[in-house]
Amino acid sequence: MNNGFIKKGIYAFAFTMAAQAQAGVPVDFSNLVEQVSPAVVSVNVVKKMSQEELLQQQVPEILKRFFGNQIIIPQQRAPQEKTAFGSAFFISRDGYLLTNHHVVEDASEVTIMLNDRREIDAKVVGSDARTDVALLKVEGNNYPALSTGNINQLKVGQPVLAIGSPFGFDYSASAGIVSAKSRNMMGETSVPFIQTDVALNPGNSGGPLFNQQGQVVGVNSRIFSGTGGYMGLSFSIPIDVAMDVVDQLKKNGKVTRSYLGVMLQDVDRNLAEVYKLSKPEGALVTQVAPNSPAQKAGFKSGDVILKYNGNPISRTSELLNYLNRTLPNQTIQLQVLRDDKLSNISATLTTAPDDTPAKNTQTAKAKHKGPVLGIAIRSLSDVEKNRLNLKGGVFVQEVERGGLAAQSKIIPGDIITQIGNKTITDANAFVEAVSELKSNTVVRVTIVRQAQTAIIGLRIK
Protein backbone atom coordinates (compact mmCIF):
# COMPACT_ATOMS: atom_id res chain seq x y z
CA MET A 1 0.00 0.00 0.00
CA ASN A 2 1.50 3.34 -0.99
CA ASN A 3 1.33 6.67 0.81
CA GLY A 4 -1.01 8.19 -1.77
CA PHE A 5 -3.58 5.44 -1.20
CA ILE A 6 -3.45 6.05 2.54
CA LYS A 7 -4.08 9.77 2.08
CA LYS A 8 -7.02 9.26 -0.31
CA GLY A 9 -8.67 6.86 2.11
CA ILE A 10 -8.11 9.23 5.01
CA TYR A 11 -9.68 12.19 3.21
CA ALA A 12 -12.77 10.13 2.38
CA PHE A 13 -12.97 8.98 5.99
CA ALA A 14 -12.73 12.57 7.26
CA PHE A 15 -15.94 13.52 5.44
CA THR A 16 -17.72 10.49 6.89
CA MET A 17 -16.56 11.32 10.41
CA ALA A 18 -17.67 14.96 10.07
CA ALA A 19 -21.14 13.84 9.00
CA GLN A 20 -21.35 11.46 11.95
CA ALA A 21 -20.34 14.19 14.38
CA GLN A 22 -22.99 16.57 13.04
CA ALA A 23 -25.63 13.89 13.35
CA GLY A 24 -24.61 13.11 16.92
CA VAL A 25 -23.58 9.55 16.03
CA PRO A 26 -20.62 8.03 17.94
CA VAL A 27 -17.46 8.18 15.85
CA ASP A 28 -16.67 4.99 13.90
CA PHE A 29 -12.89 4.60 13.52
CA SER A 30 -13.01 1.29 11.64
CA ASN A 31 -12.22 2.73 8.20
CA LEU A 32 -9.40 4.85 9.62
CA VAL A 33 -7.83 1.88 11.38
CA GLU A 34 -7.93 -0.11 8.14
CA GLN A 35 -6.26 2.70 6.20
CA VAL A 36 -3.42 3.59 8.59
CA SER A 37 -2.55 0.25 10.23
CA PRO A 38 0.00 -0.79 7.55
CA ALA A 39 2.19 2.17 8.56
CA VAL A 40 2.27 1.15 12.24
CA VAL A 41 4.77 -1.50 13.37
CA SER A 42 5.70 -3.46 16.46
CA VAL A 43 9.20 -2.92 17.82
CA ASN A 44 11.14 -5.74 19.47
CA VAL A 45 14.29 -4.74 21.33
CA VAL A 46 17.15 -6.68 22.90
CA LYS A 47 18.85 -4.78 25.73
CA LYS A 48 21.87 -5.55 27.84
CA MET A 49 21.04 -6.07 31.49
CA SER A 50 22.54 -3.81 34.13
CA GLN A 51 24.49 -5.17 37.08
CA GLU A 52 21.57 -4.29 39.35
CA GLU A 53 19.14 -6.28 37.20
CA LEU A 54 21.46 -9.28 37.17
CA LEU A 55 21.73 -9.11 40.94
CA GLN A 56 17.95 -8.95 41.30
CA GLN A 57 17.65 -12.19 39.34
CA GLN A 58 20.21 -13.91 41.54
CA VAL A 59 18.77 -12.99 44.96
CA PRO A 60 16.05 -15.40 46.12
CA GLU A 61 12.74 -13.76 47.06
CA ILE A 62 12.88 -15.09 50.63
CA LEU A 63 16.19 -13.25 51.19
CA LYS A 64 14.83 -10.02 49.68
CA ARG A 65 12.05 -10.01 52.26
CA PHE A 66 14.56 -9.91 55.10
CA PHE A 67 17.52 -8.06 53.62
CA GLY A 68 16.02 -5.99 50.77
CA ASN A 69 18.15 -5.45 47.66
CA GLN A 70 21.44 -4.89 49.48
CA ILE A 71 22.39 -8.54 49.88
CA ILE A 72 25.35 -9.72 47.80
CA ILE A 73 25.74 -13.38 46.90
CA PRO A 74 28.38 -15.14 44.80
CA GLN A 75 28.04 -14.33 41.12
CA GLN A 76 26.11 -16.92 39.13
CA ARG A 77 25.51 -17.46 35.47
CA ALA A 78 22.53 -15.37 34.37
CA PRO A 79 21.13 -14.09 31.10
CA GLN A 80 23.07 -11.01 30.02
CA GLU A 81 20.27 -9.64 27.85
CA LYS A 82 16.57 -8.94 28.14
CA THR A 83 13.86 -8.25 25.59
CA ALA A 84 11.43 -5.35 25.44
CA PHE A 85 8.75 -4.22 23.05
CA GLY A 86 7.01 -1.08 21.86
CA SER A 87 5.52 0.53 18.78
CA ALA A 88 6.67 2.80 15.93
CA PHE A 89 5.33 4.22 12.68
CA PHE A 90 6.69 5.17 9.27
CA ILE A 91 7.13 8.89 8.61
CA SER A 92 8.64 8.50 5.14
CA ARG A 93 8.47 5.97 2.32
CA ASP A 94 12.24 5.38 2.42
CA GLY A 95 12.13 3.61 5.78
CA TYR A 96 12.35 6.22 8.55
CA LEU A 97 10.26 5.49 11.64
CA LEU A 98 9.40 7.39 14.80
CA THR A 99 9.34 5.80 18.26
CA ASN A 100 10.24 6.64 21.87
CA HIS A 101 13.73 7.00 23.28
CA HIS A 102 12.85 4.77 26.23
CA VAL A 103 11.78 1.98 23.86
CA VAL A 104 15.21 1.67 22.22
CA GLU A 105 17.45 3.00 25.01
CA ASP A 106 20.56 0.79 25.48
CA ALA A 107 19.36 -1.50 22.68
CA SER A 108 21.83 -3.95 21.17
CA GLU A 109 19.31 -5.17 18.58
CA VAL A 110 16.12 -3.58 17.20
CA THR A 111 13.65 -5.41 14.97
CA ILE A 112 10.34 -4.17 13.59
CA MET A 113 7.43 -6.36 12.55
CA LEU A 114 5.08 -5.18 9.79
CA ASN A 115 1.38 -5.95 9.67
CA ASP A 116 2.05 -8.74 7.16
CA ARG A 117 4.26 -10.41 9.83
CA ARG A 118 7.55 -9.64 8.09
CA GLU A 119 10.40 -8.82 10.46
CA ILE A 120 13.11 -6.33 9.49
CA ASP A 121 16.24 -5.28 11.37
CA ALA A 122 16.24 -1.57 12.22
CA LYS A 123 19.03 0.88 12.93
CA VAL A 124 18.78 3.56 15.61
CA VAL A 125 19.68 6.74 13.72
CA GLY A 126 19.54 8.84 16.87
CA SER A 127 17.71 9.26 20.14
CA ASP A 128 16.90 12.16 22.46
CA ALA A 129 16.20 11.43 26.12
CA ARG A 130 14.82 14.87 26.99
CA THR A 131 11.95 14.66 24.52
CA ASP A 132 11.75 10.83 24.57
CA VAL A 133 11.98 10.73 20.77
CA ALA A 134 13.99 8.22 18.72
CA LEU A 135 14.46 7.82 14.97
CA LEU A 136 14.79 4.39 13.35
CA LYS A 137 15.72 3.40 9.79
CA VAL A 138 15.14 0.20 7.84
CA GLU A 139 16.42 -0.70 4.40
CA GLY A 140 14.08 -0.49 1.45
CA ASN A 141 11.52 1.84 -0.12
CA ASN A 142 7.81 2.23 -0.80
CA TYR A 143 6.80 1.85 2.84
CA PRO A 144 3.35 3.26 3.77
CA ALA A 145 4.08 6.59 5.48
CA LEU A 146 1.67 8.59 7.62
CA SER A 147 0.91 12.29 7.24
CA THR A 148 1.18 14.71 10.16
CA GLY A 149 -1.44 17.11 11.47
CA ASN A 150 -1.43 20.68 12.77
CA ILE A 151 -1.19 20.75 16.56
CA ASN A 152 -2.55 24.28 16.67
CA GLN A 153 -5.82 23.04 15.21
CA LEU A 154 -6.17 20.24 17.76
CA LYS A 155 -8.77 21.16 20.39
CA VAL A 156 -9.60 19.82 23.82
CA GLY A 157 -12.59 17.49 23.51
CA GLN A 158 -11.84 16.28 19.98
CA PRO A 159 -11.78 12.50 19.30
CA VAL A 160 -8.38 10.85 18.90
CA LEU A 161 -7.23 7.32 18.10
CA ALA A 162 -4.14 5.35 19.12
CA ILE A 163 -2.73 2.23 17.48
CA GLY A 164 0.06 0.16 19.03
CA SER A 165 1.09 -3.09 20.68
CA PRO A 166 0.03 -2.97 24.35
CA PHE A 167 1.56 -5.89 26.24
CA GLY A 168 2.73 -7.21 22.87
CA PHE A 169 -0.78 -7.49 21.35
CA ASP A 170 -0.09 -6.16 17.86
CA TYR A 171 -2.25 -3.56 16.11
CA SER A 172 -4.54 -2.79 19.02
CA ALA A 173 -6.66 0.33 18.56
CA SER A 174 -8.04 2.51 21.36
CA ALA A 175 -9.90 5.80 21.20
CA GLY A 176 -10.82 8.75 23.40
CA ILE A 177 -10.70 12.52 23.46
CA VAL A 178 -8.08 15.20 23.99
CA SER A 179 -8.21 16.03 27.71
CA ALA A 180 -5.66 18.88 27.76
CA LYS A 181 -2.83 20.42 25.77
CA SER A 182 0.60 21.76 26.73
CA ARG A 183 0.72 19.60 29.84
CA ASN A 184 4.07 19.50 31.65
CA MET A 185 4.64 16.54 33.94
CA MET A 186 6.59 16.45 37.20
CA GLY A 187 8.90 19.32 36.39
CA GLU A 188 9.65 18.22 32.83
CA THR A 189 10.00 21.21 30.53
CA SER A 190 11.08 19.83 27.16
CA VAL A 191 7.68 18.54 26.02
CA PRO A 192 4.23 20.20 26.17
CA PHE A 193 2.38 16.86 26.29
CA ILE A 194 -1.04 16.17 24.80
CA GLN A 195 -3.15 14.63 27.56
CA THR A 196 -5.89 12.21 26.50
CA ASP A 197 -8.11 9.54 28.03
CA VAL A 198 -7.07 7.04 25.34
CA ALA A 199 -6.21 3.67 26.89
CA LEU A 200 -2.43 3.25 26.66
CA ASN A 201 -0.43 0.45 28.27
CA PRO A 202 3.15 -0.87 28.11
CA GLY A 203 3.86 -1.57 24.45
CA ASN A 204 1.88 1.40 23.16
CA SER A 205 4.97 3.56 23.63
CA GLY A 206 6.16 4.99 20.34
CA GLY A 207 2.88 4.46 18.50
CA PRO A 208 0.91 7.20 16.71
CA LEU A 209 -1.98 9.30 18.01
CA PHE A 210 -4.39 10.26 15.21
CA ASN A 211 -6.81 13.15 14.87
CA GLN A 212 -10.22 12.95 13.16
CA GLN A 213 -8.63 13.39 9.73
CA GLY A 214 -6.34 10.40 10.20
CA GLN A 215 -3.23 12.58 10.62
CA VAL A 216 -0.65 11.89 13.29
CA VAL A 217 -0.80 14.55 16.00
CA GLY A 218 1.27 12.83 18.66
CA VAL A 219 3.68 10.07 19.62
CA ASN A 220 2.27 8.03 22.51
CA SER A 221 4.78 8.22 25.32
CA ARG A 222 3.52 7.49 28.84
CA ILE A 223 0.69 7.15 31.28
CA PHE A 224 0.08 8.53 34.75
CA SER A 225 -0.73 5.59 36.99
CA GLY A 226 -0.49 4.35 40.52
CA THR A 227 -0.71 0.72 39.44
CA GLY A 228 1.47 0.53 36.32
CA GLY A 229 -1.59 0.15 34.11
CA TYR A 230 -3.98 2.54 32.43
CA MET A 231 -5.96 4.80 34.79
CA GLY A 232 -7.48 7.33 32.38
CA LEU A 233 -4.49 9.66 31.97
CA SER A 234 -2.29 9.21 28.89
CA PHE A 235 0.32 11.53 27.43
CA SER A 236 1.63 11.96 23.89
CA ILE A 237 4.48 14.02 22.45
CA PRO A 238 3.12 16.63 20.00
CA ILE A 239 4.11 15.66 16.48
CA ASP A 240 5.64 19.06 15.72
CA VAL A 241 8.02 18.65 18.68
CA ALA A 242 8.88 15.13 17.55
CA MET A 243 9.50 16.17 13.93
CA ASP A 244 11.80 19.00 15.02
CA VAL A 245 13.86 16.38 16.85
CA VAL A 246 13.75 14.06 13.82
CA ASP A 247 15.13 16.77 11.54
CA GLN A 248 18.12 17.30 13.82
CA LEU A 249 18.74 13.58 14.32
CA LYS A 250 18.78 13.08 10.55
CA LYS A 251 21.24 15.91 9.98
CA ASN A 252 23.52 15.70 13.01
CA GLY A 253 22.74 12.50 14.89
CA LYS A 254 22.00 14.60 17.98
CA VAL A 255 19.76 17.41 19.18
CA THR A 256 21.15 20.91 19.63
CA ARG A 257 19.24 23.20 21.97
CA SER A 258 19.42 26.90 22.58
CA TYR A 259 20.70 28.48 25.78
CA LEU A 260 19.56 31.68 27.44
CA GLY A 261 21.17 31.21 30.85
CA VAL A 262 18.47 31.97 33.40
CA MET A 263 16.85 30.14 36.29
CA LEU A 264 13.08 30.60 36.31
CA GLN A 265 10.05 30.06 38.49
CA ASP A 266 6.30 30.61 38.13
CA VAL A 267 4.60 33.75 39.40
CA ASP A 268 2.05 32.87 42.08
CA ARG A 269 -0.75 34.95 43.57
CA ASN A 270 1.48 36.72 46.11
CA LEU A 271 4.18 37.56 43.56
CA ALA A 272 1.54 38.81 41.14
CA GLU A 273 0.48 41.29 43.80
CA VAL A 274 4.08 42.31 44.45
CA TYR A 275 4.65 42.95 40.75
CA LYS A 276 1.23 44.62 40.37
CA LEU A 277 0.04 42.08 37.82
CA SER A 278 -3.68 41.57 37.31
CA LYS A 279 -3.20 37.79 37.54
CA PRO A 280 -0.35 35.28 38.02
CA GLU A 281 1.51 35.21 34.71
CA GLY A 282 4.99 35.29 33.24
CA ALA A 283 8.27 33.63 34.18
CA LEU A 284 10.25 35.11 37.08
CA VAL A 285 14.04 35.22 36.65
CA THR A 286 15.66 34.04 39.89
CA GLN A 287 19.26 33.74 38.69
CA VAL A 288 21.33 34.80 35.68
CA ALA A 289 24.32 32.67 34.68
CA PRO A 290 27.68 34.45 34.30
CA ASN A 291 28.78 35.15 30.72
CA SER A 292 25.45 33.82 29.43
CA PRO A 293 23.33 35.35 26.65
CA ALA A 294 20.94 36.57 29.36
CA GLN A 295 23.67 38.42 31.24
CA LYS A 296 25.02 39.95 28.04
CA ALA A 297 21.50 41.10 27.13
CA GLY A 298 21.11 42.81 30.52
CA PHE A 299 18.76 40.48 32.37
CA LYS A 300 18.65 40.76 36.17
CA SER A 301 17.34 38.59 38.96
CA GLY A 302 13.79 39.69 39.69
CA ASP A 303 12.80 40.37 36.08
CA VAL A 304 9.47 38.92 34.95
CA ILE A 305 9.37 37.74 31.33
CA LEU A 306 5.86 38.32 29.97
CA LYS A 307 6.26 37.75 26.21
CA TYR A 308 8.48 35.71 23.89
CA ASN A 309 8.65 37.09 20.35
CA GLY A 310 5.26 38.68 20.97
CA ASN A 311 3.66 35.53 22.40
CA PRO A 312 2.24 35.92 25.94
CA ILE A 313 3.84 33.78 28.66
CA SER A 314 1.42 32.58 31.32
CA ARG A 315 3.87 30.27 33.09
CA THR A 316 7.50 29.16 33.07
CA SER A 317 6.85 25.96 31.11
CA GLU A 318 5.59 27.95 28.12
CA LEU A 319 8.77 30.03 27.95
CA LEU A 320 10.94 26.93 28.24
CA ASN A 321 8.98 25.22 25.48
CA TYR A 322 9.58 28.21 23.21
CA LEU A 323 13.29 28.14 24.02
CA ASN A 324 13.48 24.41 23.34
CA ARG A 325 11.95 24.96 19.89
CA THR A 326 14.36 27.78 18.97
CA LEU A 327 17.70 26.98 17.36
CA PRO A 328 20.96 28.45 18.69
CA ASN A 329 22.36 31.71 17.28
CA GLN A 330 18.89 33.19 16.80
CA THR A 331 17.97 36.56 18.30
CA ILE A 332 14.76 36.63 20.32
CA GLN A 333 12.65 39.49 21.69
CA LEU A 334 11.46 39.28 25.30
CA GLN A 335 9.06 41.64 27.03
CA VAL A 336 10.24 42.18 30.59
CA LEU A 337 8.66 43.75 33.66
CA ARG A 338 11.24 45.47 35.88
CA ASP A 339 10.60 48.09 38.56
CA ASP A 340 6.96 48.38 37.48
CA LYS A 341 8.02 49.26 33.93
CA LEU A 342 7.74 47.24 30.72
CA SER A 343 10.67 47.02 28.33
CA ASN A 344 11.79 44.84 25.41
CA ILE A 345 15.12 43.03 25.59
CA SER A 346 16.85 41.31 22.64
CA ALA A 347 19.01 38.26 23.36
CA THR A 348 21.02 36.09 20.97
CA LEU A 349 20.83 32.46 22.08
CA THR A 350 23.85 30.17 22.11
CA THR A 351 24.14 26.37 22.19
CA ALA A 352 23.03 24.73 25.41
CA PRO A 353 25.96 23.18 27.31
CA ASP A 354 23.96 20.01 28.10
CA ASP A 355 23.21 19.02 24.49
CA THR A 356 22.36 15.42 23.76
CA PRO A 357 25.63 13.82 22.59
CA ALA A 358 25.74 12.41 19.10
CA LYS A 359 25.34 8.67 18.92
CA ASN A 360 28.57 6.79 19.69
CA THR A 361 30.44 10.02 20.57
CA GLN A 362 31.34 11.86 23.75
CA THR A 363 30.58 8.83 25.92
CA ALA A 364 33.10 6.07 26.43
CA LYS A 365 32.38 2.62 27.83
CA ALA A 366 35.90 1.26 27.61
CA LYS A 367 35.61 0.14 23.97
CA HIS A 368 39.24 0.93 23.24
CA LYS A 369 42.71 -0.52 23.37
CA GLY A 370 44.10 -1.07 26.85
CA PRO A 371 42.50 -2.28 30.09
CA VAL A 372 38.75 -2.38 30.63
CA LEU A 373 38.05 -0.18 33.64
CA GLY A 374 34.34 -0.87 33.88
CA ILE A 375 33.38 2.77 33.67
CA ALA A 376 31.16 5.08 31.61
CA ILE A 377 32.16 8.73 31.27
CA ARG A 378 31.25 11.91 29.42
CA SER A 379 32.98 15.22 28.80
CA LEU A 380 32.20 18.08 31.16
CA SER A 381 29.90 20.82 29.89
CA ASP A 382 31.04 24.44 29.86
CA VAL A 383 28.68 25.22 32.73
CA GLU A 384 30.18 22.44 34.86
CA LYS A 385 33.73 23.58 34.11
CA ASN A 386 32.91 27.17 35.00
CA ARG A 387 31.13 26.19 38.19
CA LEU A 388 34.02 24.01 39.37
CA ASN A 389 36.73 26.30 37.97
CA LEU A 390 38.16 23.47 35.84
CA LYS A 391 39.72 23.62 32.40
CA GLY A 392 38.55 20.12 31.55
CA GLY A 393 37.81 16.65 32.79
CA VAL A 394 35.35 13.80 32.42
CA PHE A 395 32.30 13.05 34.54
CA VAL A 396 31.91 9.46 35.78
CA GLN A 397 28.37 8.37 34.92
CA GLU A 398 28.46 4.68 35.79
CA VAL A 399 30.85 2.30 37.52
CA GLU A 400 30.52 -1.43 36.92
CA ARG A 401 30.30 -3.49 40.09
CA GLY A 402 33.53 -5.44 40.57
CA GLY A 403 35.41 -3.62 37.78
CA LEU A 404 38.88 -2.09 38.08
CA ALA A 405 37.49 1.39 38.69
CA ALA A 406 35.15 0.16 41.45
CA GLN A 407 37.95 -1.79 43.10
CA SER A 408 39.99 1.40 43.27
CA LYS A 409 37.10 3.31 44.91
CA ILE A 410 36.09 5.43 41.90
CA ILE A 411 32.38 6.18 42.20
CA PRO A 412 29.67 7.75 40.01
CA GLY A 413 29.82 11.54 40.23
CA ASP A 414 33.62 11.72 40.38
CA ILE A 415 35.35 14.01 37.90
CA ILE A 416 38.63 12.67 36.52
CA THR A 417 41.09 15.44 35.63
CA GLN A 418 44.38 13.56 35.35
CA ILE A 419 45.64 10.01 34.73
CA GLY A 420 49.34 9.61 35.48
CA ASN A 421 51.03 12.65 33.96
CA LYS A 422 48.35 13.15 31.33
CA THR A 423 45.78 15.92 31.74
CA ILE A 424 42.25 14.79 30.91
CA THR A 425 40.48 17.52 28.97
CA ASP A 426 37.57 15.50 27.54
CA ALA A 427 36.34 11.98 26.71
CA ASN A 428 38.80 11.54 23.84
CA ALA A 429 41.76 12.43 26.07
CA PHE A 430 40.48 9.95 28.65
CA VAL A 431 40.32 7.12 26.10
CA GLU A 432 43.82 7.90 24.84
CA ALA A 433 45.25 7.96 28.36
CA VAL A 434 43.63 4.66 29.35
CA SER A 435 44.76 2.96 26.14
CA GLU A 436 48.38 3.51 27.20
CA LEU A 437 48.04 1.92 30.65
CA LYS A 438 50.03 -1.28 31.23
CA SER A 439 48.94 -4.42 33.06
CA ASN A 440 50.16 -5.09 36.61
CA THR A 441 50.79 -1.43 37.38
CA VAL A 442 49.26 1.23 39.58
CA VAL A 443 48.57 4.66 38.11
CA ARG A 444 47.82 7.94 39.88
CA VAL A 445 44.35 9.32 39.09
CA THR A 446 43.38 12.85 40.13
CA ILE A 447 39.69 13.34 40.77
CA VAL A 448 37.31 16.01 42.01
CA ARG A 449 34.70 14.65 44.40
CA GLN A 450 32.12 16.94 46.00
CA ALA A 451 34.21 19.96 44.92
CA GLN A 452 37.31 18.56 46.68
CA THR A 453 40.43 17.34 44.84
CA ALA A 454 41.69 13.86 45.68
CA ILE A 455 44.21 11.37 44.30
CA ILE A 456 43.43 7.68 43.85
CA GLY A 457 45.74 4.82 43.02
CA LEU A 458 44.16 2.86 40.14
CA ARG A 459 45.47 -0.71 40.06
CA ILE A 460 45.60 -2.23 36.56
CA LYS A 461 45.45 -6.04 36.57
Rosetta blueprint (number, residue, H / E / L):
1 M L
2 N L
3 N H
4 G H
5 F H
6 I H
7 K H
8 K H
9 G H
10 I H
11 Y H
12 A H
13 F H
14 A H
15 F H
16 T H
17 M H
18 A H
19 A H
20 Q H
21 A H
22 Q H
23 A L
24 G L
25 V L
26 P L
27 V L
28 D L
29 F L
30 S H
31 N H
32 L H
33 V H
34 E H
35 Q H
36 V H
37 S H
38 P H
39 A H
40 V E
41 V E
42 S E
43 V E
44 N E
45 V E
46 V E
47 K E
48 K E
49 M L
50 S L
51 Q H
52 E H
53 E H
54 L H
55 L H
56 Q H
57 Q H
58 Q H
59 V L
60 P L
61 E H
62 I H
63 L H
64 K H
65 R H
66 F H
67 F H
68 G L
69 N L
70 Q L
71 I L
72 I L
73 I L
74 P L
75 Q L
76 Q L
77 R L
78 A L
79 P L
80 Q L
81 E E
82 K E
83 T E
84 A E
85 F E
86 G E
87 S E
88 A E
89 F E
90 F E
91 I L
92 S L
93 R L
94 D L
95 G L
96 Y E
97 L E
98 L E
99 T E
100 N L
101 H H
102 H H
103 V H
104 V H
105 E L
106 D L
107 A E
108 S E
109 E E
110 V E
111 T E
112 I E
113 M E
114 L L
115 N L
116 D L
117 R L
118 R L
119 E E
120 I E
121 D E
122 A L
123 K E
124 V E
125 V E
126 G E
127 S E
128 D E
129 A L
130 R L
131 T L
132 D L
133 V E
134 A E
135 L E
136 L E
137 K E
138 V L
139 E L
140 G L
141 N L
142 N L
143 Y L
144 P L
145 A L
146 L L
147 S L
148 T E
149 G L
150 N L
151 I H
152 N H
153 Q H
154 L L
155 K L
156 V L
157 G L
158 Q L
159 P E
160 V E
161 L E
162 A E
163 I E
164 G E
165 S L
166 P H
167 F H
168 G H
169 F L
170 D L
171 Y L
172 S E
173 A E
174 S E
175 A E
176 G E
177 I E
178 V E
179 S E
180 A E
181 K E
182 S E
183 R E
184 N L
185 M L
186 M L
187 G L
188 E L
189 T L
190 S L
191 V L
192 P L
193 F E
194 I E
195 Q E
196 T E
197 D L
198 V L
199 A L
200 L L
201 N L
202 P L
203 G L
204 N L
205 S L
206 G L
207 G L
208 P E
209 L E
210 F E
211 N L
212 Q L
213 Q L
214 G L
215 Q L
216 V E
217 V E
218 G E
219 V E
220 N E
221 S E
222 R E
223 I E
224 F L
225 S L
226 G L
227 T L
228 G L
229 G L
230 Y L
231 M L
232 G L
233 L L
234 S E
235 F E
236 S E
237 I E
238 P E
239 I H
240 D H
241 V H
242 A H
243 M H
244 D H
245 V H
246 V H
247 D H
248 Q H
249 L H
250 K H
251 K H
252 N H
253 G L
254 K L
255 V L
256 T L
257 R L
258 S E
259 Y E
260 L L
261 G L
262 V E
263 M E
264 L E
265 Q E
266 D E
267 V L
268 D L
269 R H
270 N H
271 L H
272 A H
273 E H
274 V H
275 Y L
276 K L
277 L L
278 S L
279 K L
280 P L
281 E L
282 G L
283 A E
284 L E
285 V E
286 T E
287 Q E
288 V E
289 A L
290 P L
291 N L
292 S L
293 P H
294 A H
295 Q H
296 K H
297 A H
298 G L
299 F L
300 K L
301 S L
302 G L
303 D L
304 V E
305 I E
306 L E
307 K E
308 Y E
309 N L
310 G L
311 N E
312 P E
313 I L
314 S L
315 R L
316 T H
317 S H
318 E H
319 L H
320 L H
321 N H
322 Y H
323 L H
324 N H
325 R L
326 T L
327 L L
328 P L
329 N L
330 Q L
331 T E
332 I E
333 Q E
334 L E
335 Q E
336 V E
337 L E
338 R E
339 D L
340 D L
341 K E
342 L E
343 S E
344 N E
345 I E
346 S E
347 A E
348 T E
349 L L
350 T E
351 T E
352 A L
353 P L
354 D L
355 D L
356 T L
357 P L
358 A L
359 K L
360 N L
361 T L
362 Q L
363 T E
364 A E
365 K L
366 A L
367 K L
368 H L
369 K L
370 G L
371 P L
372 V L
373 L L
374 G L
375 I E
376 A E
377 I E
378 R E
379 S E
380 L L
381 S L
382 D H
383 V H
384 E H
385 K H
386 N H
387 R H
388 L H
389 N L
390 L L
391 K L
392 G L
393 G L
394 V E
395 F E
396 V E
397 Q E
398 E E
399 V E
400 E L
401 R L
402 G L
403 G L
404 L H
405 A H
406 A H
407 Q H
408 S L
409 K L
410 I L
411 I L
412 P L
413 G L
414 D L
415 I E
416 I E
417 T E
418 Q E
419 I E
420 G L
421 N L
422 K E
423 T E
424 I L
425 T L
426 D L
427 A H
428 N H
429 A H
430 F H
431 V H
432 E H
433 A H
434 V H
435 S H
436 E L
437 L L
438 K L
439 S L
440 N L
441 T E
442 V E
443 V E
444 R E
445 V E
446 T E
447 I E
448 V E
449 R E
450 Q L
451 A L
452 Q E
453 T E
454 A E
455 I E
456 I E
457 G E
458 L E
459 R E
460 I E
461 K L
